[in-house]
Amino acid sequence: MDQAFRIADLEVNRAESGDRIVGVFRYDSEGKGRRGPTLLMLADIDSSLYAYEQMLDVLNRAAEEARASLAKETGDQMARFEKLVQKLNDALAEFAKTESALNWSRVNIFLLEMADGQVCLTGTGRLFNVFLQKQSDATWRGFDLFGSLEQPPEPDPAKPFSSFLCGDMKPGDLLFAGTQNFEPLRGALRLTETLKSLPPVAAALEIRQELERHAAPDDYAGFVVWLAPLTKEEQAQAEAEGRSTRSVEKLREHEAQVAGVLSPAIKPPKTAKTLVGLFADMKSRMKPRPRTGPDPVAVAGMRGMAAGHGTLLSAQRKRLLIAGTVVAVLLVIGGVWFQQSQKAKAEQALWNAVYDQAESKKTDAESAEVYDEDRARAALNEARNLAAGLDEKTQERKDAKAKLMSDINAVATKLKHLVNVDAPTELASASLGAADNALTAVAFYKGKVYAADTSAAQLVEVDAATKETKRYQLPSTGGQVVSAWPGQSALYLLTTDHKLFSFDPTAGSMTAVTWSTSKATSTAAFAVYGKRFYVLDTVENMVWRYAPVSGGIGQETAYLKQNTASLTNAVGIAVDQNVYLAFSDGTVKRYLSGAEDSWKLGLVDPAPTSFSAIWTSDTSNRIVLADPAGKRVLVLSKDGKLVAQIVSPAFKGPNSVHADPASGKLYIADGNKLYQVDLP
């Protein structure tokens, strides 16, 4: 082991009221000539009642006892940590039976166990944390590690730690965890910048000093964990401990060897029943024994023979010939059997080795799932290829292979992030006799969901709370509504013939908006960001930007400054600080200040081949894409990572999407139906 976890903790106590319990608890262990796992507990309890202090005492004792009882286990760290979590849950559940004053919604406790480059995590509640992964190009990727832990909506007193996760840390990775009150000071303390620019110990000291300089009247607790190489002194100590352990093992081997030499003299072993021994025993049994007197039958036989002449095949020789033949046949059979046995053993050993390797790759994929999905998928592909090469000559092999493939498929399903909605909530449908995909241009504005019914030339309005539906006639312009987007004071609708309308839900009125489109040739889609309008023009290969002026919208300006990609098959646009364009071939591009940047869509299985609409906003960390060919809706985080694939038996091909981040709802136009589902 040439690496070890380093920990720098910090505590600042400036609270005047003392109405919280905060602290960092550390448990170190030594064992078997090497440093054992280290357990860290970070607590932030929004109460100072004595019952919560007792609960921490119970948790502390349970942790010490569990670590002592599990100290001799050297197998899988994940399995060992699962047992530790179970013991902690049992102790807290027993304590909760006698203590009724506990309110688990006030409790925020997380535990981390670190050993051999692996970190296991469990907890309840919410605490501030920043997990920074060092990339190969010297950049950093940040994650909310604690937020990756699945927790029930309400804590269960019988099982406070409801789940756990384990994964690898690489040299250079950093984890900062602290009490909840670090969150509002994140920017003022420059936490992320400090962790990236200073060595971990210096970073922890700098954060502590910054807290003291701010003189905030509160208590703070936290720690920094990183994986670092062992020092020369630690490596020398580990090697010495290894030699010490090896000397004891050699002594035991020598004792076993001496015992093996002396034991035959004390108690002679029984003769092994080998094939050669059996032949010798059979020959001995067939050998004629001396007689004490003449055999009458033998004497009578000799009298009939010519005096002085014998036969070549005497009875004794016949017996020897038969015995030799039997021995030869048995030797041949034994040789063939031995050869086949050795071959079968070698084949089974190879099969077992490939199986173990495939299972190991599957385990690697499970461990890397939370931290590095690309690595997890690569490991899973290796596991699948190895498992596919295993034969099924015996029922035992067939069953083992089937179970392994089932486990691999289960991990693959998790990596796909499938969210199956059996029966999405239906809000509205197109008019009777409408053609397919008559509903489009979905938008959410001030508690109402809107969609354009192109078949009836109507705007459909659905109250998201009551599901009450109203319909408004669209203006007759000769064009169809292609896109709708909420603005600051109205809902805006854009048509294929360059007409822009604002809809006032209170008055139920539609008003034409005056705007100048002297440069724009086509209006494939548009989006509103702040007070500005962004229009996608696929003919001119441009995104036009418009600013409001008195009585309407001013002259367009070209937003794109550097664009080498063709926008011919662009189908949707969404804007936060960036501009996102979705294409009908299943690709997405992002532009910043008019230039395409290096952002890319993360890995999706199966890969998308079509998009029809895109949504995002500056108040949400989600990007939503309608994939009609895949009959699904993709939900991404802003870094391009897949969050969910929403699928449903009701979907025929989603064509338009819009979300309400405040209520956590997603609205989908599919075929002639308008659906509502939860936004992951």
C-alpha positions as CSV (number, residue, x, y, z in Angstrom):
1,M,0.0,0.0,0.0
2,D,1.7,3.2,-1.2
3,Q,-1.2,5.6,-0.5
4,A,-3.1,6.7,2.5
5,F,-6.0,8.9,3.4
6,R,-5.1,12.2,5.1
7,I,-7.7,14.1,7.2
8,A,-7.6,17.7,8.4
9,D,-10.5,18.7,10.6
10,L,-11.6,22.2,11.7
11,E,-13.9,23.5,14.4
12,V,-14.9,27.1,15.2
13,N,-17.0,27.8,18.3
14,R,-18.6,31.3,18.4
15,A,-22.2,30.6,19.1
16,E,-23.8,32.6,21.9
17,S,-27.0,30.6,22.5
18,G,-25.6,27.1,22.3
19,D,-28.9,25.7,20.8
20,R,-27.1,23.3,18.4
21,I,-24.9,20.3,18.8
22,V,-22.1,20.1,16.2
23,G,-18.9,18.2,16.0
24,V,-16.5,15.9,14.2
25,F,-15.7,12.5,15.6
26,R,-12.8,10.3,14.4
27,Y,-12.2,6.6,15.0
28,D,-8.8,5.2,14.1
29,S,-7.8,1.5,14.3
30,E,-4.7,-0.6,14.0
31,G,-4.6,-4.2,13.0
32,K,-2.7,-7.1,11.2
33,G,0.5,-5.2,10.6
34,R,-1.2,-2.4,8.7
35,R,-3.4,0.6,9.4
36,G,-7.0,-0.3,9.5
37,P,-10.0,1.7,8.3
38,T,-10.7,5.2,9.6
39,L,-14.2,6.2,10.5
40,L,-15.3,9.9,10.5
41,M,-18.6,11.1,11.9
42,L,-19.9,14.7,11.3
43,A,-22.9,15.8,13.3
44,D,-25.1,18.9,13.1
45,I,-28.2,18.6,15.3
46,D,-30.6,21.5,15.5
47,S,-31.3,21.1,19.2
48,S,-29.4,21.1,22.5
49,L,-31.7,18.7,24.4
50,Y,-29.9,16.1,26.5
51,A,-31.7,13.4,24.6
52,Y,-29.6,14.2,21.5
53,E,-26.4,14.1,23.5
54,Q,-27.4,10.6,24.7
55,M,-28.1,9.6,21.2
56,L,-24.6,10.7,20.2
57,D,-23.2,8.7,23.1
58,V,-25.1,5.6,21.9
59,L,-23.9,6.1,18.4
60,N,-20.3,6.5,19.6
61,R,-20.4,3.3,21.7
62,A,-22.0,1.4,18.9
63,A,-19.3,2.6,16.4
64,E,-16.5,1.5,18.8
65,E,-18.1,-1.9,19.4
66,A,-18.9,-2.5,15.8
67,R,-15.4,-1.6,14.6
68,A,-13.9,-3.9,17.3
69,S,-16.1,-6.9,16.3
70,L,-15.4,-6.3,12.6
71,A,-11.7,-5.7,12.9
72,K,-10.7,-9.2,11.8
73,E,-12.8,-9.1,8.6
74,T,-10.5,-8.6,5.6
75,G,-12.9,-9.2,2.8
76,D,-14.9,-6.7,0.7
77,Q,-15.0,-3.3,2.4
78,M,-18.5,-2.7,1.1
79,A,-19.8,-5.9,2.9
80,R,-18.0,-5.0,6.0
81,F,-19.4,-1.4,6.0
82,E,-22.9,-2.8,5.5
83,K,-22.5,-4.8,8.7
84,L,-21.2,-1.7,10.5
85,V,-24.2,0.3,9.4
86,Q,-26.6,-2.4,10.5
87,K,-25.1,-2.4,14.0
88,L,-25.4,1.4,14.2
89,N,-29.0,1.2,13.1
90,D,-29.8,-1.5,15.6
91,A,-28.3,0.5,18.5
92,L,-30.2,3.7,17.5
93,A,-33.5,1.8,17.0
94,E,-33.2,0.3,20.5
95,F,-32.4,3.8,21.9
96,A,-35.4,5.3,20.1
97,K,-37.7,2.9,21.8
98,T,-37.0,4.4,25.2
99,E,-36.5,8.1,24.1
100,S,-39.6,9.8,22.8
101,A,-38.2,13.3,22.7
102,L,-36.2,12.7,19.5
103,N,-37.2,14.6,16.3
104,W,-35.2,13.0,13.5
105,S,-35.9,15.9,11.2
106,R,-33.5,17.9,13.4
107,V,-30.7,15.4,13.0
108,N,-28.0,15.6,10.4
109,I,-25.3,13.0,10.8
110,F,-23.1,11.5,8.1
111,L,-20.4,8.8,8.5
112,L,-17.5,8.0,6.2
113,E,-15.2,5.0,6.4
114,M,-11.9,5.1,4.4
115,A,-9.5,2.3,3.7
116,D,-7.3,1.2,0.8
117,G,-8.4,4.0,-1.5
118,Q,-12.1,3.3,-1.0
119,V,-14.7,5.5,0.7
120,C,-18.0,4.3,2.1
121,L,-20.7,6.7,3.1
122,T,-24.0,6.7,5.0
123,G,-26.0,9.3,6.7
124,T,-29.3,11.0,7.5
125,G,-30.4,14.6,6.9
126,R,-28.3,17.0,4.9
127,L,-24.8,18.5,5.4
128,F,-22.7,20.8,3.2
129,N,-20.0,19.1,1.1
130,V,-17.8,19.6,-1.9
131,F,-16.3,16.6,-3.7
132,L,-13.6,17.6,-6.2
133,Q,-12.2,15.0,-8.7
134,K,-8.8,15.8,-10.3
135,Q,-9.0,15.1,-14.0
136,S,-6.2,13.9,-16.3
137,D,-6.0,17.4,-17.9
138,A,-5.4,19.0,-14.4
139,T,-9.0,20.4,-14.3
140,W,-11.5,19.7,-11.5
141,R,-15.0,18.2,-11.5
142,G,-17.2,19.0,-8.6
143,F,-20.0,16.8,-7.1
144,D,-22.4,16.8,-4.2
145,L,-21.3,13.5,-2.8
146,F,-23.7,13.5,0.2
147,G,-26.6,14.4,-2.2
148,S,-25.9,11.1,-4.1
149,L,-27.0,9.1,-1.1
150,E,-30.6,8.0,-1.5
151,Q,-32.8,8.9,1.5
152,P,-36.5,8.5,2.3
153,P,-38.7,11.6,2.5
154,E,-39.1,11.1,6.2
155,P,-36.4,9.5,8.4
156,D,-37.2,6.1,9.9
157,P,-36.4,5.9,13.6
158,A,-36.0,2.1,13.3
159,K,-33.5,2.5,10.5
160,P,-32.0,6.1,10.5
161,F,-29.2,5.1,8.1
162,S,-31.4,3.8,5.3
163,S,-28.7,3.4,2.6
164,F,-25.0,3.6,1.9
165,L,-22.7,3.9,-1.1
166,C,-19.0,3.0,-1.7
167,G,-16.5,4.1,-4.3
168,D,-12.9,4.8,-5.1
169,M,-10.9,8.0,-4.5
170,K,-7.9,8.7,-6.7
171,P,-4.8,10.6,-5.7
172,G,-5.5,14.3,-5.9
173,D,-9.2,14.0,-5.1
174,L,-10.5,16.2,-2.3
175,L,-13.6,16.0,-0.1
176,F,-14.7,18.9,2.1
177,A,-17.6,18.3,4.4
178,G,-19.1,20.7,7.0
179,T,-22.1,21.7,8.9
180,Q,-25.1,23.3,7.1
181,N,-24.1,26.8,7.9
182,F,-21.2,26.6,5.5
183,E,-23.6,26.8,2.6
184,P,-24.5,30.6,2.9
185,L,-20.8,31.4,3.3
186,R,-19.6,29.3,0.4
187,G,-19.0,32.3,-1.8
188,A,-17.6,34.6,0.9
189,L,-15.1,31.9,2.1
190,R,-14.2,31.0,-1.5
191,L,-14.3,27.4,-0.5
192,T,-13.9,25.8,-3.9
193,E,-11.1,28.1,-5.0
194,T,-9.2,27.6,-1.7
195,L,-9.4,23.8,-2.0
196,K,-8.2,23.9,-5.6
197,S,-5.3,26.3,-5.0
198,L,-3.9,25.3,-1.6
199,P,-2.6,22.0,-0.2
200,P,-5.4,20.4,1.9
201,V,-3.9,21.2,5.3
202,A,-3.2,24.8,4.4
203,A,-6.7,25.0,2.8
204,A,-8.3,23.8,6.1
205,L,-6.3,26.3,8.1
206,E,-7.2,29.1,5.6
207,I,-11.0,28.2,5.9
208,R,-10.7,28.3,9.7
209,Q,-9.0,31.7,9.7
210,E,-11.6,33.1,7.2
211,L,-14.4,31.9,9.5
212,E,-12.7,33.7,12.5
213,R,-12.2,36.8,10.4
214,H,-15.9,36.9,9.5
215,A,-16.6,36.6,13.3
216,A,-19.9,34.9,12.5
217,P,-21.7,34.1,15.9
218,D,-22.2,30.4,15.2
219,D,-20.5,27.0,15.6
220,Y,-18.8,25.4,12.6
221,A,-17.4,21.9,12.2
222,G,-15.9,20.2,9.2
223,F,-13.1,18.2,7.7
224,V,-11.0,17.8,4.5
225,V,-10.2,14.3,3.2
226,W,-7.7,13.6,0.5
227,L,-5.7,10.6,-0.8
228,A,-1.9,11.1,-0.7
229,P,1.2,8.9,-1.1
230,L,2.8,7.4,2.0
231,T,5.9,9.1,3.3
232,K,9.2,7.3,3.3
233,E,9.0,6.7,7.0
234,E,5.5,5.2,6.7
235,Q,6.6,3.0,3.8
236,A,9.6,1.7,5.8
237,Q,7.3,1.0,8.8
238,A,4.8,-0.9,6.5
239,E,7.7,-3.0,5.1
240,A,9.0,-3.8,8.5
241,E,5.6,-4.8,9.7
242,G,5.3,-7.0,6.6
243,R,8.7,-8.7,7.4
244,S,7.6,-9.2,11.0
245,T,4.4,-10.9,9.9
246,R,6.2,-13.0,7.3
247,S,8.7,-14.3,10.0
248,V,5.8,-15.6,12.1
249,E,4.3,-17.3,9.0
250,K,7.6,-19.0,8.2
251,L,7.9,-20.2,11.8
252,R,4.4,-21.8,11.5
253,E,5.3,-23.4,8.1
254,H,8.5,-24.9,9.7
255,E,6.5,-26.3,12.5
256,A,4.0,-27.9,10.1
257,Q,7.0,-29.4,8.1
258,V,8.6,-30.9,11.2
259,A,5.3,-32.4,12.3
260,G,4.8,-33.9,8.8
261,V,8.3,-35.6,9.0
262,L,7.9,-36.9,12.6
263,S,4.3,-38.1,12.4
264,P,5.0,-41.3,10.4
265,A,7.5,-42.5,13.0
266,I,5.0,-42.0,15.8
267,K,2.1,-43.5,14.0
268,P,2.8,-45.2,10.6
269,P,0.2,-44.2,8.0
270,K,-2.0,-46.6,6.3
271,T,-0.9,-47.6,2.8
272,A,-2.6,-45.5,0.2
273,K,-4.9,-47.3,-2.1
274,T,-3.2,-46.3,-5.3
275,L,-3.6,-48.0,-8.7
276,V,-0.2,-49.7,-8.4
277,G,-0.9,-50.9,-4.9
278,L,-4.2,-52.5,-6.0
279,F,-2.3,-54.3,-8.8
280,A,0.3,-55.6,-6.4
281,D,-2.4,-56.7,-4.0
282,M,-4.3,-58.5,-6.7
283,K,-1.1,-60.3,-7.9
284,S,-0.3,-61.3,-4.4
285,R,-3.8,-62.8,-4.0
286,M,-3.4,-64.7,-7.3
287,K,0.0,-66.2,-6.4
288,P,-0.3,-70.0,-5.6
289,R,0.2,-70.9,-2.0
290,P,2.3,-74.0,-0.9
291,R,0.2,-77.0,0.0
292,T,0.9,-79.4,2.9
293,G,-0.1,-82.5,0.9
294,P,-0.8,-83.7,-2.7
295,D,-4.0,-82.5,-4.3
296,P,-6.0,-85.5,-5.6
297,V,-7.3,-83.6,-8.6
298,A,-3.8,-82.5,-9.5
299,V,-2.3,-86.0,-9.2
300,A,-5.0,-87.5,-11.3
301,G,-4.3,-84.9,-14.0
302,M,-0.6,-85.6,-14.0
303,R,-1.1,-89.3,-14.6
304,G,-2.6,-88.7,-18.0
305,M,0.4,-86.8,-19.2
306,A,3.5,-88.2,-20.9
307,A,6.3,-88.8,-18.4
308,G,9.0,-86.1,-18.5
309,H,6.9,-83.6,-20.7
310,G,5.2,-80.5,-19.5
311,T,2.9,-77.8,-21.0
312,L,3.8,-74.2,-21.9
313,L,0.6,-72.7,-20.4
314,S,0.7,-74.0,-17.0
315,A,-2.0,-73.0,-14.6
316,Q,0.3,-70.5,-12.8
317,R,1.4,-68.9,-16.1
318,K,-2.3,-68.6,-17.1
319,R,-3.0,-66.8,-13.9
320,L,-0.1,-64.5,-14.4
321,L,-1.0,-63.8,-18.1
322,I,-4.6,-63.0,-17.1
323,A,-3.4,-60.7,-14.3
324,G,-0.9,-59.0,-16.6
325,T,-3.7,-58.4,-19.2
326,V,-6.0,-57.0,-16.6
327,V,-3.2,-54.8,-15.3
328,A,-2.4,-53.5,-18.8
329,V,-6.1,-52.7,-19.5
330,L,-6.4,-51.0,-16.2
331,L,-3.3,-49.0,-16.8
332,V,-4.6,-47.8,-20.1
333,I,-8.0,-46.9,-18.7
334,G,-6.3,-45.2,-15.7
335,G,-4.0,-43.2,-18.0
336,V,-6.9,-42.0,-20.1
337,W,-9.0,-41.2,-17.0
338,F,-6.1,-39.3,-15.5
339,Q,-5.5,-37.3,-18.6
340,Q,-9.2,-36.5,-19.0
341,S,-9.4,-35.5,-15.4
342,Q,-6.4,-33.2,-15.6
343,K,-7.9,-31.6,-18.8
344,A,-11.3,-31.2,-17.1
345,K,-9.6,-29.6,-14.0
346,A,-7.6,-27.2,-16.2
347,E,-10.7,-26.3,-18.2
348,Q,-12.7,-25.7,-15.0
349,A,-9.9,-23.6,-13.5
350,L,-9.9,-21.4,-16.7
351,W,-13.7,-21.1,-16.6
352,N,-13.6,-20.1,-12.9
353,A,-10.9,-17.5,-13.6
354,V,-12.9,-15.9,-16.4
355,Y,-16.0,-15.9,-14.3
356,D,-14.2,-14.3,-11.3
357,Q,-12.7,-11.7,-13.7
358,A,-16.2,-10.8,-15.1
359,E,-17.7,-10.6,-11.6
360,S,-14.8,-8.3,-10.5
361,K,-15.4,-6.0,-13.5
362,K,-19.1,-6.0,-12.6
363,T,-18.3,-5.0,-9.0
364,D,-16.0,-2.2,-10.3
365,A,-18.8,-0.9,-12.4
366,E,-21.1,-0.8,-9.3
367,S,-18.5,1.0,-7.3
368,A,-17.8,3.6,-10.0
369,E,-21.5,4.2,-10.8
370,V,-21.9,7.2,-8.5
371,Y,-18.5,8.9,-9.2
372,D,-17.5,8.1,-12.8
373,E,-20.2,6.7,-15.1
374,D,-17.9,6.5,-18.1
375,R,-15.6,4.2,-16.1
376,A,-18.6,2.2,-14.9
377,R,-19.8,1.6,-18.4
378,A,-16.3,0.6,-19.6
379,A,-16.0,-1.9,-16.8
380,L,-19.5,-3.2,-17.4
381,N,-18.8,-3.8,-21.1
382,E,-15.7,-5.8,-20.2
383,A,-17.7,-7.8,-17.7
384,R,-20.4,-8.5,-20.4
385,N,-17.8,-9.6,-23.0
386,L,-16.1,-11.9,-20.5
387,A,-19.4,-13.4,-19.4
388,A,-20.6,-13.9,-23.0
389,G,-17.5,-16.2,-23.6
390,L,-18.4,-18.6,-20.8
391,D,-19.7,-22.0,-22.0
392,E,-22.7,-23.8,-20.5
393,K,-21.5,-27.4,-20.7
394,T,-23.0,-28.2,-17.3
395,Q,-26.1,-27.1,-15.5
396,E,-24.0,-25.6,-12.8
397,R,-22.1,-23.4,-15.3
398,K,-25.4,-22.5,-17.0
399,D,-27.0,-21.3,-13.8
400,A,-23.9,-19.4,-12.7
401,K,-23.6,-17.6,-16.0
402,A,-27.3,-16.8,-16.0
403,K,-27.0,-15.2,-12.6
404,L,-23.9,-13.2,-13.6
405,M,-25.6,-11.9,-16.7
406,S,-28.7,-11.0,-14.7
407,D,-26.5,-9.0,-12.3
408,I,-24.7,-7.2,-15.2
409,N,-28.0,-6.3,-16.8
410,A,-29.2,-4.9,-13.4
411,V,-26.2,-2.6,-13.2
412,A,-26.7,-1.6,-16.9
413,T,-30.3,-0.7,-16.2
414,K,-29.2,1.5,-13.3
415,L,-26.7,3.3,-15.6
416,K,-29.4,3.9,-18.1
417,H,-31.3,5.9,-15.5
418,L,-34.6,4.6,-16.7
419,V,-37.7,6.2,-15.1
420,N,-40.8,4.2,-16.1
421,V,-44.1,6.1,-15.7
422,D,-46.8,3.5,-16.1
423,A,-49.7,6.0,-16.2
424,P,-48.7,9.7,-16.7
425,T,-51.3,12.2,-15.6
426,E,-53.3,13.2,-18.7
427,L,-54.2,17.0,-18.6
428,A,-55.8,17.5,-22.1
429,S,-56.2,16.1,-25.5
430,A,-56.6,17.5,-29.0
431,S,-60.0,18.1,-30.6
432,L,-62.0,15.2,-32.0
433,G,-60.8,14.0,-35.4
434,A,-57.4,15.8,-35.1
435,A,-54.4,14.6,-37.0
436,D,-51.5,13.0,-35.2
437,N,-49.3,15.4,-33.2
438,A,-51.9,18.1,-33.3
439,L,-50.8,19.3,-29.8
440,T,-47.5,21.2,-29.7
441,A,-45.8,24.3,-28.3
442,V,-46.1,23.4,-24.7
443,A,-45.5,26.2,-22.1
444,F,-46.0,26.9,-18.4
445,Y,-47.0,30.4,-17.3
446,K,-48.3,31.5,-13.9
447,G,-49.8,28.2,-12.7
448,K,-51.3,27.3,-16.1
449,V,-50.1,24.8,-18.8
450,Y,-50.6,25.8,-22.4
451,A,-50.4,23.9,-25.7
452,A,-51.4,24.8,-29.2
453,D,-54.1,22.6,-30.9
454,T,-53.1,23.1,-34.5
455,S,-56.0,21.1,-35.8
456,A,-58.6,23.3,-34.2
457,A,-56.5,26.5,-34.3
458,Q,-57.0,26.9,-30.5
459,L,-54.8,27.6,-27.5
460,V,-55.5,25.0,-24.8
461,E,-55.2,26.2,-21.2
462,V,-55.1,23.8,-18.2
463,D,-55.0,24.9,-14.5
464,A,-52.1,22.8,-13.1
465,A,-53.8,22.6,-9.6
466,T,-57.5,22.0,-10.5
467,K,-57.1,20.4,-14.0
468,E,-59.7,22.8,-15.3
469,T,-59.4,23.3,-19.1
470,K,-60.2,26.3,-21.3
471,R,-59.8,26.9,-25.0
472,Y,-59.1,30.2,-26.8
473,Q,-59.3,30.7,-30.5
474,L,-55.9,31.5,-32.2
475,P,-55.7,34.4,-34.6
476,S,-56.1,33.5,-38.3
477,T,-52.8,34.3,-39.9
478,G,-52.2,31.6,-42.4
479,G,-49.4,30.1,-40.3
480,Q,-49.3,27.6,-37.4
481,V,-47.9,28.1,-33.9
482,V,-44.5,26.6,-33.8
483,S,-43.3,27.7,-30.4
484,A,-44.5,29.2,-27.1
485,W,-42.5,30.7,-24.3
486,P,-43.4,32.5,-21.1
487,G,-42.2,36.1,-20.7
488,Q,-42.2,38.5,-17.8
489,S,-45.7,39.9,-18.4
490,A,-47.3,37.6,-20.9
491,L,-47.2,34.3,-22.8
492,Y,-45.7,34.7,-26.3
493,L,-46.6,32.5,-29.3
494,L,-44.6,32.5,-32.6
495,T,-46.1,31.3,-35.9
496,T,-44.5,29.9,-39.1
497,D,-45.3,33.1,-41.0
498,H,-43.3,35.4,-38.7
499,K,-46.2,36.6,-36.5
500,L,-45.7,37.1,-32.8
501,F,-48.6,37.2,-30.3
502,S,-48.8,37.9,-26.6
503,F,-51.6,36.2,-24.5
504,D,-53.0,37.7,-21.3
505,P,-54.5,34.8,-19.2
506,T,-56.4,37.2,-17.0
507,A,-58.3,38.8,-19.8
508,G,-58.1,35.8,-22.1
509,S,-57.0,38.1,-25.0
510,M,-54.5,37.6,-27.8
511,T,-52.5,40.7,-29.0
512,A,-50.2,41.0,-32.0
513,V,-46.7,42.2,-31.1
514,T,-45.0,44.6,-33.5
515,W,-41.5,43.6,-34.4
516,S,-39.1,44.0,-37.3
517,T,-37.8,40.9,-39.0
518,S,-36.0,42.4,-42.0
519,K,-33.1,39.9,-41.7
520,A,-34.8,36.8,-40.4
521,T,-36.0,34.4,-43.1
522,S,-37.5,31.5,-41.1
523,T,-38.9,31.1,-37.6
524,A,-38.2,27.5,-36.5
525,A,-38.4,28.1,-32.8
526,F,-37.8,30.8,-30.2
527,A,-37.2,31.4,-26.5
528,V,-37.4,34.3,-24.0
529,Y,-34.7,35.1,-21.5
530,G,-35.2,38.1,-19.3
531,K,-36.6,40.8,-21.6
532,R,-34.9,39.5,-24.8
533,F,-36.2,37.2,-27.5
534,Y,-34.0,34.6,-29.3
535,V,-35.3,33.3,-32.6
536,L,-33.9,30.2,-34.5
537,D,-33.5,30.9,-38.2
538,T,-32.5,27.7,-40.0
539,V,-32.5,29.3,-43.4
540,E,-30.0,32.0,-42.6
541,N,-28.0,29.7,-40.3
542,M,-28.4,32.2,-37.5
543,V,-29.9,32.9,-34.0
544,W,-31.4,36.4,-33.9
545,R,-31.7,38.4,-30.7
546,Y,-34.3,41.1,-30.1
547,A,-34.6,43.7,-27.4
548,P,-37.9,45.3,-26.4
549,V,-38.6,48.9,-27.5
550,S,-41.6,51.2,-26.9
551,G,-44.7,49.5,-28.4
552,G,-43.0,46.3,-29.5
553,I,-39.7,44.6,-30.3
554,G,-36.7,46.3,-31.9
555,Q,-34.5,45.4,-34.8
556,E,-32.8,42.0,-34.7
557,T,-29.1,41.6,-34.1
558,A,-27.0,38.5,-34.9
559,Y,-26.3,36.5,-31.8
560,L,-23.9,33.9,-33.3
561,K,-20.4,35.3,-33.9
562,Q,-18.5,32.0,-34.5
563,N,-20.5,29.1,-35.9
564,T,-19.1,26.5,-38.2
565,A,-22.0,24.1,-37.8
566,S,-25.0,24.1,-40.1
567,L,-28.4,24.9,-38.4
568,T,-30.5,23.4,-41.2
569,N,-31.8,20.6,-39.0
570,A,-32.0,22.6,-35.7
571,V,-35.4,22.1,-34.2
572,G,-35.4,23.8,-30.7
573,I,-33.8,26.6,-28.7
574,A,-33.5,27.2,-24.9
575,V,-31.6,30.0,-23.1
576,D,-30.2,30.5,-19.6
577,Q,-26.9,32.4,-19.5
578,N,-26.1,30.2,-22.5
579,V,-28.0,29.3,-25.7
580,Y,-28.7,25.6,-26.3
581,L,-29.8,24.3,-29.7
582,A,-31.3,20.8,-30.3
583,F,-31.0,19.1,-33.6
584,S,-33.2,16.5,-35.3
585,D,-30.3,14.1,-35.5
586,G,-30.1,13.7,-31.7
587,T,-27.3,16.2,-31.0
588,V,-27.2,19.3,-28.8
589,K,-24.8,22.3,-29.0
590,R,-24.2,25.1,-26.5
591,Y,-23.2,28.7,-27.3
592,L,-21.7,31.3,-25.0
593,S,-21.5,34.9,-26.0
594,G,-22.2,33.9,-29.6
595,A,-19.5,31.2,-29.9
596,E,-19.9,27.4,-29.6
597,D,-18.1,26.0,-26.5
598,S,-16.8,22.6,-25.7
599,W,-20.0,21.4,-23.9
600,K,-21.3,18.0,-25.0
601,L,-24.1,15.7,-24.3
602,G,-23.1,12.9,-21.9
603,L,-23.4,9.2,-22.7
604,V,-27.0,7.9,-23.2
605,D,-27.9,4.2,-23.7
606,P,-29.4,3.8,-26.3
607,A,-27.9,6.8,-28.1
608,P,-30.5,9.4,-29.2
609,T,-31.1,9.7,-33.0
610,S,-33.7,12.5,-32.9
611,F,-34.8,15.5,-30.9
612,S,-37.9,17.7,-31.5
613,A,-37.7,20.2,-28.6
614,I,-35.5,21.4,-25.7
615,W,-36.2,23.3,-22.5
616,T,-34.1,24.8,-19.7
617,S,-34.1,28.0,-17.6
618,D,-31.8,30.0,-15.4
619,T,-33.7,28.8,-12.3
620,S,-33.1,25.1,-12.9
621,N,-30.1,22.8,-13.1
622,R,-32.0,20.6,-15.7
623,I,-32.1,20.4,-19.5
624,V,-35.1,18.5,-20.9
625,L,-35.1,17.0,-24.4
626,A,-38.0,15.4,-26.3
627,D,-36.9,12.3,-28.2
628,P,-39.7,11.2,-30.5
629,A,-37.9,8.3,-32.2
630,G,-36.9,6.9,-28.8
631,K,-40.4,7.5,-27.4
632,R,-38.8,9.1,-24.3
633,V,-37.9,12.3,-22.6
634,L,-34.3,12.9,-21.6
635,V,-33.4,14.9,-18.5
636,L,-29.8,16.1,-18.1
637,S,-27.9,18.2,-15.6
638,K,-26.3,21.4,-16.9
639,D,-22.9,19.6,-17.2
640,G,-24.4,17.3,-19.8
641,K,-24.7,14.2,-17.5
642,L,-27.8,12.0,-17.9
643,V,-30.2,12.3,-15.0
644,A,-33.1,10.2,-16.2
645,Q,-34.7,8.6,-19.3
646,I,-38.5,9.0,-18.8
647,V,-40.4,6.3,-20.7
648,S,-44.0,5.2,-20.6
649,P,-46.3,2.7,-22.4
650,A,-48.5,5.8,-23.1
651,F,-45.8,7.6,-25.1
652,K,-46.0,7.5,-28.9
653,G,-43.3,10.1,-29.6
654,P,-43.0,13.2,-27.4
655,N,-42.7,16.4,-29.6
656,S,-42.7,19.3,-27.1
657,V,-41.7,19.8,-23.4
658,H,-41.7,22.4,-20.7
659,A,-41.1,22.3,-17.0
660,D,-42.0,24.1,-13.8
661,P,-38.9,23.9,-11.5
662,A,-40.9,25.4,-8.5
663,S,-43.4,22.5,-8.4
664,G,-41.1,19.9,-9.8
665,K,-43.4,19.0,-12.7
666,L,-42.7,18.3,-16.3
667,Y,-45.3,18.8,-19.1
668,I,-45.1,16.7,-22.3
669,A,-47.0,17.0,-25.6
670,D,-47.2,13.5,-27.1
671,G,-49.3,12.7,-30.1
672,N,-52.7,14.3,-29.3
673,K,-52.2,14.2,-25.5
674,L,-50.8,16.6,-22.9
675,Y,-49.2,14.8,-20.0
676,Q,-47.8,15.7,-16.6
677,V,-45.0,13.8,-14.8
678,D,-42.5,14.5,-12.0
679,L,-39.3,16.3,-13.0
680,P,-36.4,14.2,-11.7
